[in-house]
Amino acid sequence: MSLIVEFHSELVAQMQDALEQTGAIVTYAPPLPNGKQPDLLCILPTGCVQIFEIKTEISASIIEAARDKYRRWCHQLFVVAPLGGFRFLLTETHTTNIPPASSDVGFIELTPEGPNVLRQAAFRAILGSTMLQLQHAVKTRLDRLERLGVQL
């Protein structure tokens, strides 16, 4: 396993642990109906669906790509990066509105103390038909894991 893949796996595990401590249901995300697979899918006790895309590096194009792939499938979308990951963009642009078209995407920086929300994700309703597709994808993933004997 490469160092970048290993580092990414550590970041995903750190974020998952922090989310589970809040009482949320967290899973490695199933492939969505659009064929894309985010790093983590979280369902809060309120029913809010959140997607977390974990990145080892950050750029405006990475944030935009995450928005294009995943925003439709969740109430809130967060891009997560290691400590210092967002600093370059924030310092360079003097704004958290990076890129402007993705102002509804939240930013989380993973610190040794835990996640630090730099920008809260906007809450957005999910269409009923989209929610049904998402529920089916999650159920299919959970059924497959159960058949494989994986305990959740």
DSSP file (Angstrom, degrees, kcal/mol; ACC not computed):
  #  RESIDUE AA STRUCTURE BP1 BP2  ACC     N-H-->O    O-->H-N    N-H-->O    O-->H-N    TCO  KAPPA ALPHA  PHI   PSI    X-CA   Y-CA   Z-CA
    1    1 A M              0   0    0      0, 0.0     2,-0.0     0, 0.0     0, 0.0   0.000 360.0 360.0 360.0 135.4    0.0    0.0    0.0
    2    2 A S     >  -     0   0    0      1,-0.1     4,-2.5     4,-0.0     5,-0.2  -0.309 360.0-113.8 -74.2 161.0    1.4    3.4   -0.9
    3    3 A L  H  > S+     0   0    0      1,-0.2     4,-2.6     2,-0.2     5,-0.2   0.861 116.9  52.5 -62.9 -36.2    2.0    6.1    1.7
    4    4 A I  H  > S+     0   0    0      2,-0.2     4,-2.7     1,-0.2    -1,-0.2   0.926 110.8  46.4 -67.1 -43.4   -0.7    8.3    0.2
    5    5 A V  H  > S+     0   0    0      2,-0.2     4,-2.5     1,-0.2    -2,-0.2   0.916 114.2  48.5 -63.8 -42.3   -3.3    5.5    0.3
    6    6 A E  H  X S+     0   0    0     -4,-2.5     4,-2.0     2,-0.2    -2,-0.2   0.915 112.0  48.8 -63.7 -43.0   -2.3    4.6    3.9
    7    7 A F  H  X S+     0   0    0     -4,-2.6     4,-2.2     2,-0.2    -2,-0.2   0.914 111.0  50.7 -62.5 -43.7   -2.6    8.3    4.9
    8    8 A H  H  X S+     0   0    0     -4,-2.7     4,-2.5     1,-0.2    -2,-0.2   0.920 108.8  51.7 -59.8 -44.3   -6.0    8.6    3.3
    9    9 A S  H  X S+     0   0    0     -4,-2.5     4,-2.3     1,-0.2    -1,-0.2   0.882 108.9  50.8 -61.2 -39.1   -7.1    5.5    5.1
   10   10 A E  H  X S+     0   0    0     -4,-2.0     4,-2.4     2,-0.2    -1,-0.2   0.901 110.1  49.5 -64.8 -41.2   -6.0    7.0    8.4
   11   11 A L  H  X S+     0   0    0     -4,-2.2     4,-2.4     2,-0.2    -2,-0.2   0.911 110.8  49.8 -63.9 -42.7   -7.9   10.2    7.7
   12   12 A V  H  X S+     0   0    0     -4,-2.5     4,-2.7     1,-0.2    -2,-0.2   0.932 112.0  48.0 -61.3 -46.1  -11.1    8.2    6.8
   13   13 A A  H  X S+     0   0    0     -4,-2.3     4,-2.5     1,-0.2    -2,-0.2   0.895 110.9  51.2 -63.0 -40.6  -10.8    6.2   10.1
   14   14 A Q  H  X S+     0   0    0     -4,-2.4     4,-2.0     2,-0.2    -1,-0.2   0.919 113.0  45.0 -62.4 -44.2  -10.2    9.4   12.1
   15   15 A M  H  X S+     0   0    0     -4,-2.4     4,-2.3     2,-0.2    -2,-0.2   0.909 112.4  51.6 -67.1 -41.7  -13.3   11.1   10.6
   16   16 A Q  H  X S+     0   0    0     -4,-2.7     4,-2.6     1,-0.2    -2,-0.2   0.924 109.1  50.2 -61.9 -45.2  -15.4    7.9   11.1
   17   17 A D  H  X S+     0   0    0     -4,-2.5     4,-1.5     1,-0.2    -1,-0.2   0.917 110.8  49.4 -58.8 -44.5  -14.4    7.6   14.7
   18   18 A A  H  < S+     0   0    0     -4,-2.0     4,-0.4     1,-0.2    -1,-0.2   0.898 112.5  47.5 -63.3 -40.7  -15.3   11.3   15.4
   19   19 A L  H ><>S+     0   0    0     -4,-2.3     3,-1.4     1,-0.2     5,-1.3   0.903 108.6  53.7 -67.8 -41.2  -18.7   10.9   13.7
   20   20 A E  H ><5S+     0   0    0     -4,-2.6     3,-1.5     1,-0.3    -1,-0.2   0.818  99.6  63.0 -64.6 -29.8  -19.6    7.7   15.5
   21   21 A Q  T 3<5S+     0   0    0     -4,-1.5    -1,-0.3     1,-0.3    -2,-0.2   0.694  97.6  58.2 -67.4 -17.3  -18.9    9.4   18.8
   22   22 A T  T < 5S-     0   0    0     -3,-1.4    -1,-0.3    -4,-0.4    -2,-0.2   0.492 122.2-105.6 -88.3  -3.8  -21.8   11.8   18.0
   23   23 A G  T < 5S+     0   0    0     -3,-1.5    -3,-0.2     1,-0.3    -2,-0.1   0.514  73.7 142.2  91.9   6.0  -24.2    8.8   17.7
   24   24 A A      < -     0   0    0     -5,-1.3     2,-0.6    20,-0.1    -1,-0.3  -0.428  56.7-118.4 -78.1 154.4  -24.4    9.0   13.9
   25   25 A I  E     -A   43   0A   0     18,-2.6    18,-2.9    -2,-0.1     2,-0.4  -0.858  39.6-174.5 -90.5 121.6  -24.6    5.9   11.8
   26   26 A V  E     +A   42   0A   0     -2,-0.6     2,-0.3    16,-0.2    16,-0.2  -0.957   9.6 166.8-124.8 136.2  -21.5    5.9    9.6
   27   27 A T  E     -A   41   0A   0     14,-2.3    14,-2.5    -2,-0.4     2,-0.4  -0.988  48.4 -97.1-142.1 152.2  -20.6    3.6    6.8
   28   28 A Y  E     -A   40   0A   0     -2,-0.3    12,-0.2    12,-0.2    11,-0.1  -0.613  67.6-101.9 -62.2 126.7  -18.1    3.4    4.0
   29   29 A A        -     0   0    0     10,-0.8    -1,-0.1    -2,-0.4     3,-0.1  -0.189  29.3-127.1 -64.5 140.8  -20.4    4.7    1.4
   30   30 A P        -     0   0    0      0, 0.0     2,-0.2     0, 0.0   108,-0.1  -0.415  44.5 -81.8 -73.6 159.7  -22.0    2.4   -1.1
   31   31 A P        -     0   0    0      0, 0.0     6,-0.2     0, 0.0   110,-0.1  -0.476  53.7-129.7 -59.9 131.8  -21.7    3.1   -4.7
   32   32 A L    >   -     0   0    0      4,-3.2     3,-2.9    -2,-0.2   102,-0.1  -0.373  25.2 -99.6 -79.3 163.3  -24.3    5.7   -5.5
   33   33 A P  T 3  S+     0   0    0      0, 0.0    -1,-0.1     0, 0.0   101,-0.0   0.743 124.6  61.4 -57.2 -21.6  -26.7    5.3   -8.4
   34   34 A N  T 3  S-     0   0    0      2,-0.2     3,-0.1    35,-0.1    -2,-0.0   0.427 119.4-111.6 -84.2   3.7  -24.5    7.7  -10.4
   35   35 A G  S <  S+     0   0    0     -3,-2.9     2,-0.2     1,-0.3    -1,-0.0   0.326  79.3 123.0  88.0  -8.2  -21.7    5.2  -10.0
   36   36 A K        -     0   0    0     33,-0.2    -4,-3.2    -5,-0.1    -1,-0.3  -0.532  47.9-153.5 -87.2 154.9  -19.6    7.4   -7.7
   37   37 A Q        -     0   0    0     -6,-0.2    33,-0.1    -2,-0.2    -8,-0.0  -0.888   6.0-157.4-134.3 103.2  -18.5    6.3   -4.3
   38   38 A P        -     0   0    0      0, 0.0    -9,-0.3     0, 0.0    15,-0.2  -0.240  27.7-114.1 -71.3 167.6  -17.8    8.8   -1.6
   39   39 A D  S    S+     0   0    0     13,-0.5   -10,-0.8     1,-0.2     2,-0.4   0.946  91.8  11.2 -70.4 -49.0  -15.5    8.0    1.4
   40   40 A L  E     -AB  28  52A   0     12,-1.9    12,-2.6   -12,-0.2     2,-0.4  -0.991  56.0-163.4-135.6 141.3  -18.1    8.1    4.2
   41   41 A L  E     -AB  27  51A   0    -14,-2.5   -14,-2.3    -2,-0.4     2,-0.4  -0.990  17.3-168.8-119.6 131.1  -21.9    8.3    4.3
   42   42 A C  E     -AB  26  50A   0      8,-3.1     8,-3.1    -2,-0.4     2,-0.6  -0.964  13.3-162.6-126.4 135.0  -23.3    9.4    7.6
   43   43 A I  E     -AB  25  49A   0    -18,-2.9   -18,-2.6    -2,-0.4     6,-0.2  -0.965  17.8-149.0-117.8 115.0  -26.9    9.3    8.8
   44   44 A L    >   -     0   0    0      4,-2.6     3,-2.6    -2,-0.6   -20,-0.1  -0.355  30.9-104.8 -76.3 160.0  -27.6   11.5   11.8
   45   45 A P  T 3  S+     0   0    0      0, 0.0    -1,-0.1     0, 0.0   -21,-0.0   0.771 123.2  60.6 -55.2 -25.0  -30.3   10.6   14.4
   46   46 A T  T 3  S-     0   0    0      2,-0.1     3,-0.1     1,-0.0    -2,-0.0   0.579 121.9-108.0 -77.0 -10.0  -32.4   13.4   12.8
   47   47 A G    <   +     0   0    0     -3,-2.6     2,-0.2     1,-0.3    -1,-0.0   0.358  69.4 148.9  96.0  -4.3  -32.3   11.5    9.5
   48   48 A C        -     0   0    0     -5,-0.1    -4,-2.6     1,-0.1     2,-0.6  -0.459  39.6-143.2 -65.3 129.7  -30.0   14.0    7.9
   49   49 A V  E     -B   43   0A   0     -6,-0.2    26,-2.2    -2,-0.2    27,-1.7  -0.862  20.6-175.7 -98.8 124.1  -27.7   12.3    5.3
   50   50 A Q  E     -Bc  42  76A   0     -8,-3.1    -8,-3.1    -2,-0.6     2,-0.4  -0.939  12.1-156.4-120.0 142.7  -24.2   13.7    5.2
   51   51 A I  E     -Bc  41  77A   0     25,-2.1    27,-2.7    -2,-0.4     2,-0.5  -0.966   5.7-161.5-117.3 136.2  -21.4   12.7    2.8
   52   52 A F  E     -Bc  40  78A   0    -12,-2.6   -12,-1.9    -2,-0.4     2,-0.6  -0.970   1.9-165.5-119.9 119.2  -17.7   13.2    3.7
   53   53 A E  E     - c   0  79A   0     25,-2.7    27,-2.8    -2,-0.5     2,-0.4  -0.923  14.1-152.1-104.8 115.3  -15.2   13.3    0.9
   54   54 A I  E     - c   0  80A   0     -2,-0.6     2,-0.4    25,-0.2    27,-0.2  -0.751  16.1-177.9 -94.6 129.2  -11.7   12.9    2.4
   55   55 A K        -     0   0    0     25,-3.1     3,-0.1    -2,-0.4    30,-0.1  -0.961  29.7-156.0-128.2 144.0   -8.8   14.4    0.5
   56   56 A T  S    S+     0   0    0     -2,-0.4     2,-0.3    25,-0.2    -1,-0.1   0.679  91.4  28.7 -87.6 -19.9   -5.0   14.4    1.2
   57   57 A E  S    S-     0   0    0     24,-0.1     2,-0.4     2,-0.0    -1,-0.2  -0.960  76.6-145.3-135.5 153.9   -4.6   17.6   -0.8
   58   58 A I        +     0   0    0     27,-0.3     2,-0.3    -2,-0.3    31,-0.1  -0.960  24.5 153.3-125.8 138.8   -7.1   20.4   -1.5
   59   59 A S     >  -     0   0    0     -2,-0.4     4,-2.0     1,-0.1     5,-0.2  -0.959  54.0-106.0-149.8 164.1   -7.7   22.6   -4.5
   60   60 A A  H  > S+     0   0    0     -2,-0.3     4,-2.4     1,-0.2     5,-0.2   0.885 120.9  53.2 -59.3 -38.8  -10.7   24.5   -5.9
   61   61 A S  H  > S+     0   0    0      1,-0.2     4,-2.4     2,-0.2    -1,-0.2   0.855 106.5  52.3 -68.3 -33.7  -11.1   21.9   -8.6
   62   62 A I  H  > S+     0   0    0      2,-0.2     4,-2.2     1,-0.2    -1,-0.2   0.916 111.1  47.2 -66.2 -42.4  -11.2   19.1   -6.1
   63   63 A I  H  X S+     0   0    0     -4,-2.0     4,-2.2     2,-0.2    -2,-0.2   0.927 113.2  48.5 -63.9 -45.1  -13.9   20.8   -4.1
   64   64 A E  H  X S+     0   0    0     -4,-2.4     4,-2.6     1,-0.2    -2,-0.2   0.898 110.2  51.5 -62.0 -41.6  -15.9   21.5   -7.3
   65   65 A A  H  X S+     0   0    0     -4,-2.4     4,-2.2     2,-0.2    -1,-0.2   0.904 108.9  50.8 -63.6 -41.5  -15.6   17.9   -8.4
   66   66 A A  H  X S+     0   0    0     -4,-2.2     4,-2.5     2,-0.2     5,-0.4   0.915 111.1  49.2 -61.7 -42.4  -16.8   16.6   -5.0
   67   67 A R  H  X S+     0   0    0     -4,-2.2     4,-1.9     1,-0.2     5,-0.3   0.934 111.1  48.8 -62.3 -46.1  -19.8   18.9   -5.3
   68   68 A D  H  < S+     0   0    0     -4,-2.6    -1,-0.2     1,-0.2     4,-0.2   0.877 117.6  41.2 -62.2 -38.1  -20.6   17.8   -8.8
   69   69 A K  H  < S+     0   0    0     -4,-2.2    -1,-0.2    -5,-0.2    -2,-0.2   0.860 130.8  16.2 -78.4 -36.9  -20.4   14.1   -7.9
   70   70 A Y  H >< S+     0   0    0     -4,-2.5     3,-1.6    -5,-0.2     4,-0.2   0.638  91.9  90.7-120.1 -16.8  -22.1   14.0   -4.5
   71   71 A R  G >< S+     0   0    0     -4,-1.9     3,-1.2    -5,-0.4    -3,-0.1   0.848  87.8  56.6 -59.2 -36.3  -24.2   17.1   -3.6
   72   72 A R  G 3  S+     0   0    0     -5,-0.3    -1,-0.3     1,-0.2    55,-0.3   0.773 103.7  56.1 -63.0 -26.2  -27.4   15.7   -5.1
   73   73 A W  G <  S+     0   0    0     -3,-1.6     2,-0.3    53,-0.1    -1,-0.2   0.289 106.4  43.4 -97.0   9.7  -27.2   12.6   -2.8
   74   74 A C    <   -     0   0    0     -3,-1.2   -24,-0.2    -4,-0.2     3,-0.1  -0.978  67.1-129.2-150.2 161.7  -27.1   14.2    0.6
   75   75 A H  S    S+     0   0    0    -26,-2.2    49,-1.8    -2,-0.3     2,-0.4   0.840 103.0  18.9 -74.9 -35.8  -28.5   17.0    2.8
   76   76 A Q  E     -c   50   0A   0    -27,-1.7   -25,-2.1    47,-0.2     2,-0.4  -1.000  67.8-159.9-139.8 139.1  -25.0   18.2    3.6
   77   77 A L  E     -c   51   0A   0     27,-0.4    29,-3.1    -2,-0.4     2,-0.4  -0.972  10.4-173.5-120.9 130.5  -21.6   17.6    1.8
   78   78 A F  E     -cd  52 106A   0    -27,-2.7   -25,-2.7    -2,-0.4     2,-0.5  -0.966  16.1-151.9-123.1 139.3  -18.3   18.1    3.5
   79   79 A V  E     -cd  53 107A   0     27,-2.9    29,-2.3    -2,-0.4     2,-0.4  -0.950  22.1-159.6-103.9 129.6  -14.8   18.0    2.1
   80   80 A V  E     +cd  54 108A   0    -27,-2.8   -25,-3.1    -2,-0.5    29,-0.2  -0.902  14.9 170.5-116.6 137.3  -12.3   16.9    4.7
   81   81 A A  E     - d   0 109A   0     27,-2.3    29,-3.0    -2,-0.4   -25,-0.2  -0.949  35.3 -94.7-140.9 160.0   -8.5   17.5    4.7
   82   82 A P  E >   - d   0 110A   0      0, 0.0     3,-2.8     0, 0.0     4,-0.3  -0.199  67.0 -60.0 -68.9 167.9   -5.6   17.1    7.1
   83   83 A L  T 3  S+     0   0    0     27,-1.2    28,-0.1     1,-0.3    26,-0.0  -0.212 128.8  14.5 -49.0 127.7   -4.3   19.9    9.3
   84   84 A G  T 3> S+     0   0    0     -3,-0.1     4,-0.8     1,-0.0    -1,-0.3   0.302  91.0 118.2  87.4  -9.4   -3.2   22.7    7.0
   85   85 A G  T <4 S+     0   0    0     -3,-2.8     4,-0.3     1,-0.2   -27,-0.3   0.842  82.4  34.5 -60.6 -36.3   -4.9   21.4    4.0
   86   86 A F  T  > S+     0   0    0     -4,-0.3     4,-2.7     1,-0.1     5,-0.2   0.625  96.8  87.0 -92.5 -14.2   -7.2   24.3    3.5
   87   87 A R  H  > S+     0   0    0     -3,-0.3     4,-3.0     1,-0.2     5,-0.3   0.879  85.5  52.8 -56.9 -43.5   -4.8   27.0    4.7
   88   88 A F  H  X S+     0   0    0     -4,-0.8     4,-2.7     1,-0.2    -1,-0.2   0.943 113.4  43.3 -59.8 -47.8   -3.1   27.6    1.4
   89   89 A L  H  > S+     0   0    0     -4,-0.3     4,-2.4     1,-0.2     6,-0.3   0.924 115.9  47.9 -63.5 -44.0   -6.5   28.2   -0.4
   90   90 A L  H  X S+     0   0    0     -4,-2.7     4,-1.9     1,-0.2     5,-0.4   0.897 115.7  44.4 -65.5 -39.9   -7.8   30.4    2.4
   91   91 A T  H  < S+     0   0    0     -4,-3.0    -1,-0.2    -5,-0.2    -2,-0.2   0.905 115.5  47.9 -69.2 -42.1   -4.6   32.4    2.6
   92   92 A E  H  < S+     0   0    0     -4,-2.7    -2,-0.2    -5,-0.3    -1,-0.2   0.875 124.5  28.8 -67.8 -38.5   -4.4   32.8   -1.2
   93   93 A T  H  < S-     0   0    0     -4,-2.4    -2,-0.2     2,-0.2    -1,-0.2   0.627  90.1-139.2-101.4 -14.9   -8.0   33.8   -1.8
   94   94 A H  S  < S+     0   0    0     -4,-1.9     2,-0.3    -5,-0.3    -3,-0.1   0.785  74.3  82.0  59.9  29.1   -8.8   35.5    1.6
   95   95 A T  S    S-     0   0    0     -5,-0.4    -2,-0.2    -6,-0.3    -1,-0.2  -0.989  72.8-140.1-154.8 155.7  -12.2   33.9    1.6
   96   96 A T  S    S+     0   0    0     -2,-0.3     2,-1.7     1,-0.1    -6,-0.1   0.366  82.3  99.3 -95.2   3.8  -13.9   30.6    2.5
   97   97 A N        +     0   0    0     -4,-0.1     6,-0.1    -7,-0.1    -1,-0.1  -0.506  61.4 177.8 -89.1  68.6  -16.0   30.9   -0.6
   98   98 A I        +     0   0    0     -2,-1.7   -39,-0.0     1,-0.3    -8,-0.0  -0.965  68.3   4.9-120.4 128.5  -13.8   28.5   -2.6
   99   99 A P  S >  S-     0   0    0      0, 0.0     3,-2.3     0, 0.0    -1,-0.3   0.907  84.9-136.6 -69.2 161.4  -14.8   28.0   -5.4
  100  100 A P  G >  S+     0   0    0      0, 0.0     3,-1.2     0, 0.0    -2,-0.1   0.828 103.1  56.8 -53.7 -35.8  -17.8   30.4   -5.5
  101  101 A A  G 3  S+     0   0    0      1,-0.3     3,-0.2     2,-0.1    -3,-0.1   0.680 106.8  51.6 -69.8 -15.5  -20.1   27.8   -7.2
  102  102 A S  G X   +     0   0    0     -3,-2.3     3,-1.9     1,-0.2    -1,-0.3  -0.067  66.0 127.1-111.1  32.4  -19.4   25.4   -4.2
  103  103 A S  T <   +     0   0    0     -3,-1.2    -1,-0.2     1,-0.3    -2,-0.1   0.639  68.9  62.3 -66.8 -12.4  -20.3   27.8   -1.4
  104  104 A D  T 3  S+     0   0    0     -3,-0.2    18,-1.6    17,-0.1   -27,-0.4   0.502  82.2  98.2 -89.6  -3.8  -22.7   25.2    0.0
  105  105 A V  S <  S-     0   0    0     -3,-1.9   -27,-0.2    16,-0.2     2,-0.2  -0.704  71.1-134.0 -86.2 131.9  -19.9   22.6    0.6
  106  106 A G  E     -d   78   0A   0    -29,-3.1   -27,-2.9    -2,-0.4     2,-0.4  -0.520  10.3-142.5 -84.1 153.8  -18.6   22.4    4.1
  107  107 A F  E     -dE  79 119A   0     12,-2.1    11,-2.2   -29,-0.2    12,-1.7  -0.965  16.3-176.5-117.3 130.8  -14.9   22.3    5.0
  108  108 A I  E     -dE  80 117A   0    -29,-2.3   -27,-2.3    -2,-0.4     2,-0.5  -0.996  10.1-158.2-127.0 131.1  -13.5   20.2    7.8
  109  109 A E  E     -dE  81 116A   0      7,-2.8     7,-2.4    -2,-0.4     2,-0.7  -0.926  16.5-136.6-106.3 128.2   -9.9   20.1    8.9
  110  110 A L  E     +dE  82 115A   0    -29,-3.0   -27,-1.2    -2,-0.5   -25,-0.1  -0.761  29.6 177.4 -87.9 118.6   -8.7   17.1   10.8
  111  111 A T  E >   - E   0 114A   0      3,-2.0     3,-1.4    -2,-0.7     0, 0.0  -0.676  47.3-101.2-111.4 167.8   -6.5   18.1   13.7
  112  112 A P  T 3  S+     0   0    0      0, 0.0    -1,-0.0     0, 0.0    -2,-0.0   0.796 126.2  52.4 -58.6 -26.2   -4.8   15.9   16.4
  113  113 A E  T 3  S-     0   0    0      1,-0.3    -3,-0.0     3,-0.0     0, 0.0   0.587 125.3 -93.0 -84.3 -11.3   -7.7   17.0   18.7
  114  114 A G  E <   -E  111   0A   0     -3,-1.4    -3,-2.0     2,-0.0    -1,-0.3  -0.783  69.2 -15.3 128.1-173.4  -10.3   16.0   16.2
  115  115 A P  E     -E  110   0A   0      0, 0.0     2,-0.5     0, 0.0    -5,-0.2  -0.370  50.5-161.8 -67.8 140.4  -12.4   17.5   13.4
  116  116 A N  E     -E  109   0A   0     -7,-2.4    -7,-2.8    -2,-0.1     2,-0.7  -0.972  14.6-139.3-123.7 113.6  -12.5   21.3   13.1
  117  117 A V  E     +E  108   0A   0     -2,-0.5    -9,-0.2    -9,-0.2     3,-0.2  -0.622  24.0 175.1 -76.8 114.3  -15.3   22.7   11.0
  118  118 A L  E    S+     0   0A   0    -11,-2.2     2,-0.3    -2,-0.7    -1,-0.2   0.802  76.2  10.8 -86.6 -34.0  -13.9   25.6    9.0
  119  119 A R  E    S-E  107   0A   0    -12,-1.7   -12,-2.1   -23,-0.0    -1,-0.3  -0.951  80.1-128.1-147.1 126.0  -17.1   26.2    7.0
  120  120 A Q        -     0   0    0     -2,-0.3     2,-0.3   -14,-0.2   -12,-0.0  -0.467  28.6-116.8 -72.0 141.0  -20.5   24.6    7.8
  121  121 A A        -     0   0    0     -2,-0.2   -16,-0.2   -15,-0.1     2,-0.1  -0.578  29.5-113.7 -76.7 139.8  -22.2   22.8    4.9
  122  122 A A        -     0   0    0    -18,-1.6     2,-0.4    -2,-0.3   -45,-0.3  -0.469  29.1-118.8 -69.0 144.3  -25.5   24.3    3.8
  123  123 A F        -     0   0    0     -2,-0.1     2,-0.4   -47,-0.1   -47,-0.2  -0.730  36.4-179.1 -85.9 133.4  -28.5   22.1    4.4
  124  124 A R        -     0   0    0    -49,-1.8     2,-0.0    -2,-0.4     0, 0.0  -0.999  27.1-115.2-136.5 135.9  -30.3   21.1    1.2
  125  125 A A        -     0   0    0     -2,-0.4     2,-0.5     1,-0.1   -51,-0.1  -0.327  24.8-135.4 -66.5 149.9  -33.4   19.0    0.8
  126  126 A I        -     0   0    0    -53,-0.1   -53,-0.1     2,-0.0   -51,-0.1  -0.920  24.9-111.6-106.6 133.4  -33.1   15.7   -1.1
  127  127 A L     >  -     0   0    0     -2,-0.5     4,-2.5   -55,-0.3     5,-0.2  -0.299  26.0-119.2 -59.4 147.0  -35.8   14.9   -3.7
  128  128 A G  H  > S+     0   0    0      1,-0.2     4,-2.1     2,-0.2     5,-0.2   0.891 114.0  49.6 -56.3 -43.5  -38.0   12.0   -2.7
  129  129 A S  H  > S+     0   0    0      1,-0.2     4,-1.9     2,-0.2    -1,-0.2   0.875 111.0  50.0 -66.5 -36.0  -37.0    9.9   -5.7
  130  130 A T  H  > S+     0   0    0      2,-0.2     4,-2.5     1,-0.2    -2,-0.2   0.907 108.8  52.3 -66.5 -41.8  -33.3   10.6   -5.0
  131  131 A M  H  X S+     0   0    0     -4,-2.5     4,-2.8     1,-0.2    -2,-0.2   0.890 108.2  51.2 -62.3 -40.0  -33.8    9.5   -1.3
  132  132 A L  H  X S+     0   0    0     -4,-2.1     4,-2.1     2,-0.2    -1,-0.2   0.910 110.6  48.3 -64.3 -41.6  -35.4    6.3   -2.5
  133  133 A Q  H  X S+     0   0    0     -4,-1.9     4,-2.1     2,-0.2    -2,-0.2   0.904 112.9  48.6 -63.1 -41.2  -32.5    5.5   -4.7
  134  134 A L  H  X S+     0   0    0     -4,-2.5     4,-2.5     2,-0.2    -2,-0.2   0.915 109.8  51.0 -65.9 -44.0  -30.1    6.3   -1.9
  135  135 A Q  H  X S+     0   0    0     -4,-2.8     4,-2.7     1,-0.2    -1,-0.2   0.901 110.3  50.3 -59.8 -41.2  -31.9    4.1    0.6
  136  136 A H  H  X S+     0   0    0     -4,-2.1     4,-2.6     2,-0.2    -1,-0.2   0.914 110.1  49.7 -64.0 -42.8  -31.8    1.2   -1.9
  137  137 A A  H  X S+     0   0    0     -4,-2.1     4,-2.0     2,-0.2    -2,-0.2   0.912 113.4  46.1 -62.8 -42.9  -28.1    1.7   -2.4
  138  138 A V  H  X S+     0   0    0     -4,-2.5     4,-2.6     2,-0.2    -2,-0.2   0.926 113.3  48.9 -66.3 -44.4  -27.4    1.7    1.3
  139  139 A K  H  X S+     0   0    0     -4,-2.7     4,-2.7     1,-0.2     5,-0.2   0.910 110.0  51.9 -62.6 -42.1  -29.7   -1.3    1.9
  140  140 A T  H  X S+     0   0    0     -4,-2.6     4,-2.1     1,-0.2    -1,-0.2   0.917 111.3  47.5 -59.7 -43.7  -27.9   -3.2   -0.9
  141  141 A R  H  X S+     0   0    0     -4,-2.0     4,-2.4     2,-0.2    -2,-0.2   0.923 112.9  47.8 -64.1 -45.2  -24.5   -2.5    0.6
  142  142 A L  H  X S+     0   0    0     -4,-2.6     4,-2.2     1,-0.2    -2,-0.2   0.899 111.4  50.5 -64.9 -40.6  -25.7   -3.5    4.1
  143  143 A D  H  X S+     0   0    0     -4,-2.7     4,-2.4     2,-0.2    -1,-0.2   0.906 110.6  50.0 -62.1 -41.6  -27.2   -6.8    2.8
  144  144 A R  H  X S+     0   0    0     -4,-2.1     4,-1.6    -5,-0.2    -2,-0.2   0.919 110.7  48.8 -64.6 -43.4  -24.0   -7.6    1.0
  145  145 A L  H  <>S+     0   0    0     -4,-2.4     5,-2.7     1,-0.2     4,-0.3   0.894 110.3  51.8 -63.9 -38.1  -21.9   -7.0    4.1
  146  146 A E  H ><5S+     0   0    0     -4,-2.2     3,-1.5     1,-0.2    -2,-0.2   0.924 107.9  51.3 -64.0 -43.5  -24.2   -9.2    6.1
  147  147 A R  H 3<5S+     0   0    0     -4,-2.4    -1,-0.2     1,-0.3    -2,-0.2   0.832 108.4  52.8 -61.1 -31.5  -23.9  -12.0    3.6
  148  148 A L  T 3<5S-     0   0    0     -4,-1.6    -1,-0.3    -5,-0.2    -2,-0.2   0.500 119.8-113.2 -82.3  -4.0  -20.2  -11.7    3.8
  149  149 A G  T < 5 +     0   0    0     -3,-1.5     2,-0.5    -4,-0.3    -3,-0.2   0.653  62.4 153.4  83.7  14.9  -20.4  -12.0    7.6
  150  150 A V      < -     0   0    0     -5,-2.7     2,-0.4    -6,-0.2    -1,-0.3  -0.678  35.6-144.0 -81.0 125.8  -19.3   -8.5    8.4
  151  151 A Q              0   0    0     -2,-0.5    -5,-0.0     1,-0.1    -1,-0.0  -0.764 360.0 360.0 -91.1 131.2  -20.7   -7.3   11.7
  152  152 A L              0   0    0     -2,-0.4    -1,-0.1   -10,-0.0    -2,-0.0   0.399 360.0 360.0-103.3 360.0  -21.7   -3.6   11.9
